Amino acid sequence: MRRSQSIIDDSPSGDDKKKPADIGTLAARVALQNALGQRLKDYDDGPQIILLSVPSSHWVQPVTDAWRIYAKAGRVRVRHSCISENPDAKDWMCVSQEARGQVSLEHVELGLSYGIQVLIIAHLPAALTPAVTAMSDASFQVEPLNWLDLKKVTVAALGAGGEMPDEPDLPVLRAMNPVLLRLAVRRGQNAGPTLSRALRLARVEAVMKKEESKGPHGFARVPGMGKIRAWGQQLVRDIADYRAGRISWADVDRGVLISGSPGCGKTTFATALAEECGIPLIIASHSAWQATGHQGDLLKAMRATFAEARAAAPCILFIDEIDSFPNRDTIGHDHHSYVRQVGNALLAEMDGAVGREGVVVVGACNNPDIVDPALKRAGRLDRHIIVTLPDASGMAEILRVHLGSDLAGEDLSVAGRIGAGHSGAEAEQWVRDARRLARQDGRAVAMDDLLQAIGQACGWSLEPEHAALVH
């Protein structure tokens, strides 16, 4: 515990002296020192990439704040747009994973190009692709605080006093995070009551995590998807045979185009497919690539994504909004050159001059009619499967998945008939609404809650004119 105590005793410098200790940042500082010890000094010569894996998203910002204090290595740049024209060699660029578990490799590359150091903070395994791990000069796992460290942090931040709670079970301790500690702080209260309150919050968090771990996995999370699920099941078998050396990559489908209305489950299917195959999922889109800047930046981002996918192979590369790459032969003259160059670059990556063995490309769109026919040729997205909105049976299956243990054993056929023709995303919202109705009355979810939630959204009620739906 000596290392933890030393960081608690560190005296802040500069403006930090004017501020009271933030319990969340202090907890992150202790967790950082437990993970790194004194090894940071071995990585402070020249541009370096350091990867920190943190327990959850609640640790990302506190660890970012603590890094600046702990590393004492200049300013932490959180966004690439914040980099000044003359950055200091000791500046750090912090790159935390984005939505859907991705790490922006373009931001990492930009930080290195400025000659500054790069810190990657990831909280989901999906972000730790082989490419991310391979390019890191050092990797560290930040763990939740042990009981002794947690008590020391609370006392250091708030002062001793009050009755200290008993040591909790390990799942509760591991659920504790800087955000819960901050939520437990009350004016005028010291360590004892604050820690007791934080543990109550952590117990709730631990129960939620336990319930989430019981949730559906793989194709169990995408019921009622018909043809695309059947294709996915075949791909699972092919990937297993390819990895075992029983078939060559030439015998595996290289890609598929999925089309359907918004909310029909295209992205969820890609996630389930990767889970079933037991391989990484890399998610990209036209808008994400375009967000990096002008055309040159878009092309660089696109190539970086495909390079990451090749490094992670076998993997699923999911390209959302692929209809944003319109048909090069039907675009207006003013944008013809731009669209053709971007389209050609995507086709080149799909063909893979350096090969894309092991990379299955899943393209998704709402409007397949405007997708460039060249993308749908053999060896690219050579299958097109339409995801339709669920029928009554499919909707009942979707509702069962989202309900989890609620309404266990209940017949959902009526709810399925009422909600048929709507999307899985809408079904998820109905379940949330039903649970909210039950919470307002302080009871478990009832079938009437679900029917009321669906009815309000669909314009249906328990009136005579709708009686046929329940028979």
N, C-alpha and C positions, 0 to 999 in steps of 0.2 A: 504493500500500500504506500510505500515511500514515494513512488513516482506520482501517484495521485495527489498526495499531500503537497508535493513540491509545486504542482501547477495551481493548486488552490491558494498557496501562499504567494504566488507570483504577484508582484505589485504592478498594476497597470500603469502605462506611461501616457503622457500627453493628455488629450481630452478625456481619456478613459478615467482619470482620477476624479473627475467631476461627477461621474455617474455611479449610482449604486450597482452592485454586482447583479447581473441578470442571471437568474437561476438556470434558465434553459441553456444559455451560452456557456455558463460555468460547467454544467453537466456535459456538454459537448466537448469542452476543453479536456476534462478528465478522461472521457472516452477516447479522445484523440491520443492523449499521452499514453494511455494503456495500450493502444494499438501500435504506436510508433516508437515510444521510448525516446532514445536519443539518436535514432537512425536518420532523422531528417537531415542532419548535417552532412550525410554522405551523398546527398542529392542536390546540393545547392551550387554546383558549378555548371553554368551554361544552361540552355533550355532543356527542360526535362518534362516528362509526363508522369504524373503520379495518380494512381487510381485508388479511390477510397470507396469501399462498399459499406453502406450504412444500413441499419436494420429496417428502416421504413422511411416514407416521405417526410415524416415529422422530424427527421434528423437532418434533412438536407440544409435548410437555412441556418440552423444553429451551428452545424459543423462548418459551414462557410464562414460564419462570423468568428467562430473559434479559431479557424485556420489563420486568419489575419493576426490574431493575438499570439497564437502559439508559435507560428513560423517566424514572426517578426521579420518578414521578408517583403516589405513594401506594400503596395496597395493591391487589393483583390479586385480584379475586373470581372464583373458578373456577366456583362454583355459585350459582344465584340464591338458594338457601336460606341462603347465607352473608352475604347483604346485611344489614347492621345497620339499625336503625331510623333512624339518623342518619349515613348515609354521607358521607364527605368528597367534595367536588366534584372532587378529583383522583383519586379511586378509579377503577379500571378493572374492568370485568366482562369476563372472558375467555370467549368462546363458541367452543369447538372443534366441528368437525363430528361428528355422531353416527354410529352404525352405519348402513351403507348410504348413506353420503355425504350426509346431510342436515345442514343448519344450522338450529338451533331459532330461528325468527323470534320466537317468544314470549319467549325469554330476551333477545333483542336489544331487543325492545320494553320488557321489564321494566327492563332496565338504563337505558334512556333515561328511563323514567318516574321513576326515582330520581334523575335528574339526574347520573348518572355516565357516564363514557366507556366505549365498548364496543369490544373487540378481537375480531375474528373470525379464527380460524386454520383454514385449510382445506388438506387435502392431497390431495383427489380432485377431478377436474374436475366430477364430478356435483354437488358442493356449490356450484359457482359458477354457479348459475342466473342468468338475467338479473335476477331480483328481488333476489338477494343483491348482485350487482354494482352495480345501480342505486341501492340504498339506502346504499352505502358512500360516505363523504366522501373517502376516499383509499384506493388499492389499491397494494400492493407485492408484488413477487415475490422471495421469499427463495431464493437459489441455493446449491448446495453450494459448499464452499470451494475456491479454487484452490490450487495446490501450494505457493506461497509462504506463503499464509495458514495452510494446514494445518501447515506446519513451525513457523511462529511460535506457533501455538496450543499445539502439543505442547511446545515449549521453555518457553513461559510457564507452562504448568501443571505440568511435571515437571522442568524444568531441562535444560540442554544436557548432552550426553554420549552416548557410543556412536556407532557408525557409522550415519549417515543413509542410508536406502535411496534408490535412484534414483527419479526421477519416474515415476509409473505412467502407463498409457494413460488417455485421457479417460473411457471407460466405468467404469473402476475408481475414478477420482477422483470421478466424479459419484455413485457408489454409496456413498461414504463418508458417514457420518452420526454424530451425537453418541452414539448407542447403541453403535455399533461402537468408537468411540474409548474409551468407558468400559469395554467388554469387554476391550480390549487392555491396560489398565493392570494392572501387577503391582507389588507392594510392593518398593521399593528400586530399581526400574528407571527410567531417565530417558528422554529423548525418542527416542533412536535405536532401541532395541529395541521400544519401545512403538509407534512409528510403523510399524515393519516388521511387527509383529503385526497392527496395524489394517489394513494394506494386504492382508495375506493374507485377513482376514475380508471386506474389500471386494471382493476378486476373486471370492470365493464368491458374494457378494451380486450382483455384476454378471452372473455366469453364470446365476443364478436368474432375474434380471430378463429376460435374453435369452431364456431358455426360456419364461418366462411370455408374452413378446411373441409367441411362435410359437403360443400356445394358440388355441383356437377362439374365433371372434367371431360375434356375432349368432346366427342360427338354427343355426349349426354347433354351438353349445353345447347345444342342446336337441333331440337326435334322438329319434325315436320318439314324438312327441307328437300325431301324427295330425291330428284336426279343428282343434284350437286353432292348430296351426302353419299350416294351410291358411288359416284366418281371418286370421292375422297377416300372411301373405304378401300377401293381398288388401289389408289395411290399408296395408302398405308402399307398394303401388302407388297407393292412393288419396291417401296423405299426399304422395307425390311430385307427383301431379297437382294437388293442392290448393295446394301451395307454388309450383307453376309457373303457377297461375292457370287451369289447364285445366278444373277443376271447382270448384264452390262447396262450402262447408262442409256444406251440406244434403245433399250426396251422399256424405258420409263417415260411417261408423258412429261413434256418439257414445260407445258403451261396450259392455262385455261382462262377463258373470259367469262366472268360472272356478271350478269345484268339483272336489274330488278329495281323496284321502287325504293325510295329512301326508307331506311328502318327495317328492311326485310332480313337483315342479318348477314350481310356480305362480309363485313369486318369480323364479326363474331365467328363466322365459319372459318375464316383464315386462321384465327387464333386456335379454334378447336382442332383444325387440321394439323397445325404444327404440334399441338399437344399429343394428338393421337400418333403422329409419326415419331415423336420424341426428338424433334430437331428444332433449331432456332427459327424464330419468325422475325423478319426484317420488314418494317413497314415504311412505305414511301408514298408520295403523291406529287402531282404536278405542282400544286400550290406550295408544298413544302420545299421543293426544289427551287421554285420561282422566288420564294421568300428570301433566298440568299442574296439576291441582287439582280444585276443585268443578265443578258443572255450568257455571257461567259461564265458567270457565277452559277447559273442554272445548269449548264453543261458540266461544270466541274463537280457540282453537287450530285448530279445524276451518275457520273462516272465513279464517284467515291462510293455511292450506295451499291452499285454493281460490284465494285472491287471488294467491299465489305462482305457482300453475299458470297462471292467466290471464295473468300477466306474462311467463311463460316460453313461452307458446304459439307454435307448436305443440309439444305435449309429451304424455307419457303420465303420468297420475296413477294410481298403483297404490294401492288401498285394501285392505290385508290385513285378515283377520278381519271381513269385512263382515257375517258372520252374528252378530257381537256386537251388531249393531243389530237386535234381534228384532222380530217382527211386532207392531206397536202395538196390534192388535186382540185379541191373545191373551195379553197380559201381565197379571199379577195386579194387583188394585186398588191395593195399597200403593205400587207403582212406576209406575202407569199414567201419571201426570202427567209424571214425569221422562222416561220412555221416549218418550212422545208428543212432548215438546218437542225432545228430541235428534233423534228420527226426522224430525220436521218440518223441523228446521234442515238436516239432511243432504239431504232432498228439495229444499229451497229452493236449496241450493248446486248440486245436480245439475241443476235446471232453469235456474238462473242468471238471476236477475232483471236482472243487469248483463251477462248473456251469458257463455258459456264457449266461444266459438268457438276452435277449435284445441286444445281439451283433450279427449283421449280417456280416459275413466275405465275402468280395469280393476279390477273387484272380485273378490276371491278369498275362498274359504271352504271349510271341510270339510263343512258341513251346509247345503246350499242350501234344504232344506225349511223352515227357520225364518227365512229371509230375507224381510223385509217385501215382499209382492207389489207394493207401490207402487214399490219400487226397480227392479223388473223391467219396468216399463211402457215404452212407446215413448219414445224420446228419453233414456232413462236407461241402465240395464243391460238393453237390449232383446234381447240374445242370451245364451243360457246354453249353455256348452259344458263337458261333463264330461271331465276328464283322467283316463284310466284308467291303471292300472299296466301297464308294458310287457310285450309278449309276448316270445318267445325272440329274434326278429329285432330288436325294439326294444331289448332289454337288451344284445344284442351291440353295437349302435350306441352305446349309452350307455357301455359299458365302453371302447370304442375311443376315445371323446372323453376320458375320464378317464385312460386309459393314455398318451395323447400318443405319444411316440416309443418307449415301452416295448412290447415284443412286436410291433414293426412287421412287417407281412406275415403274422402268425399268424392262423389261422382261429379266431375266437372263438365259433363256433356252439355248441360244447359248453358253454362258460361261460354263453352266453346262455340255453340251455335249462335249465340248473341254476338260474339266477337269475331266470328269468321269473316275473312276478307280484310282484316286489319293487320298491321305489322307486329312483329315480335317486340319492337321498341314500344309500341302502344301497350302491348300486354304487360310489359314490365312496369309501365306507368300505372296501369290499373291496379296491379298488386301493391304498389307503393301507396296508392290512394286508399285501398281497402285496409291496409295496415294502419294508416293514419286515422281512419274512421274508428277502428277498434281502440287505438291508443287514447283517443279523446274520451272514450267511455271506460278506459282502464280495464280492458278485457282482451281475450284472445280473438283472433280474426274469425268471423263467421261467414257463412256462404252469402248471407244477405249483404255483407259489406262488399264482397267482390261483385255481386250482381249490381249493386247500387253504383259502384265505381265504373263498371263497364257501361251501365245504362246511361249515366250522366254524360259519358264521353260519346256514346253512340246515339243519343237521342231516344233511348228506349226506357220504358217504365213498366211496372207491374199493373198495367191497365188491360181491360178486356181485349183491345185490338192487338195486343202482343201475346195473348195467351197461347197461341199456336207454337210459339218458340219454346215453351217449357214442356211441351208434350211430345 
